Amino acid sequence: MFVEDITVSSIARARTQYLETDLPQRLGRYHANVDSLFWAWNDIWLDPVFRDWNIEPFLDSIRCPVLVIQGKQDEYGTAKQIEALQRRIPSVSAILLDNCKHAPHRDRYEATLSNVRQFLVSLTLRYSDRLS
């Protein structure tokens, strides 16, 4: 929703890893044109002008149920991201998973899948009268 100090420091570390490790090859398994993609992402987030980037005002218009799953140890953002969603969107189900970084679907696959299932079941129950 907004840029945090943890975001900038982790993205700066990613730059070092990209230059000094096999990170380009590992990312290349998932992305075409990995150099262009990485540097576009990294450069914009590390640009000092980007520190003021904030999409919180745009959240006010979201009225559908939202599930957000974030890792407690996410290296790119803190629970403040979830708190911003909860302040602005009326129907947010927020899950903060322990022992989990930036990729809950990888770090905590079963917990993520279980929470997605529960969320979808709750929507089915909540809106079942509209489905028939």
C-alpha angles and dihedrals in degrees: 000000000000142000117273130189089248089056094054095044093049092048090050088053089049089056090055091046091049091053098041108032141042091274093119091057093046092050090045089070089066105029137049115221090020095178093055092045096047096047094045089053096040098043096050095048092048095047106110090224089061092063088088094055109128131159097183094112090058092058092070092077094056109104103160122096111274130199116202122185119186134169118242088224095047106152093207103050146008134228086274086083090060092044089055090054092048092052093051109032118061098210109044125148105197125194122185109191122206119222088028134116130187098316111057091171088063104027096045105014098162094045091048093048092047092051092048090051092049091049093050092047090051090052091049091052093043095049102028092114089059093049096062 
